[in-house]
Amino acid sequence: MNVLTCKTLSKKYGKTPALSGVSLNVESGHIVGLLGPNGSGKTTLIKLANGLLTPDDGTITVCGMLPGKGSHAQVSYLPERAVLPEWMSVTQILDYYADFYADFNRDAAQEMIHHLGIDLKQRIRQMSKGTREKVQLIMVMSRQAKLYLLDEPIGGVDPATRDYILNTIISNYNPEAAVVISTHLIADVEKILDDVIFLDRGCVVLESSVDEIRETRGVSVDALFREVFKC
């Protein structure tokens, strides 16, 4: 089943194209790397899927629905920058998510918070940038959504924490769901990816399974990315 489908999707900012005729499918049960250089359209695509932007042309659907009230209940979104209210404590954030999202698994969230040694009484404004991002990722991955959209989920955390976060992504998403990860840290996330989509200047230049890349090209995803996008 396709969780996310784009058909000739296009979006411009003024006269500048961000996406041009993008067609792709993301299947349930797959973790997909959305990869490309800065300005390639990754964040625009994620925002369109989350209903934060409106396409100029073409269509985008989540679980067969156009972005809107119905699809919002199926999507769990991690923006590139943390947006948790700085005055809230971790406990208040847990309360907020439990009230706002019927599919929020509070026990799972608290277990991850405890594992990372985060104080439930600590307020967001008292945290380091990395800890804020950990808390927000925990909230996002503790929902039982059908599509997880993660924009740079490990960009602000130290290397020692990345493996735990990646394992969290693997173990906490519904196997009937799909995960789309936009990141520049390809070597770090490659081991959990099933498929990759390369974007360049708003166009899809490669859509492939990770296994196919390794078997037919004999290189890692990171090595292929460097080859495709070398300066």
JOQUI-V419451 format. One record per helix or strand of 3 or more residues. SS is the DSSP state (@ for helix, = for strand). FROM is the first residue (numbers start at 1). LEN is the number of residues. Records with the same first field share a line. If there is no record, write none. Layout:
BEGIN
SS->FROM-LEN / FROM-LEN
END
This chain:
BEGIN
=->2-12 / 16-12 / 31-5 / 57-6 / 75-4 / 147-5 / 178-5 / 195-6 / 203-7
@->42-8 / 69-4 / 90-11 / 106-10 / 124-3 / 129-13 / 159-14 / 186-7 / 210-8 / 221-8
END
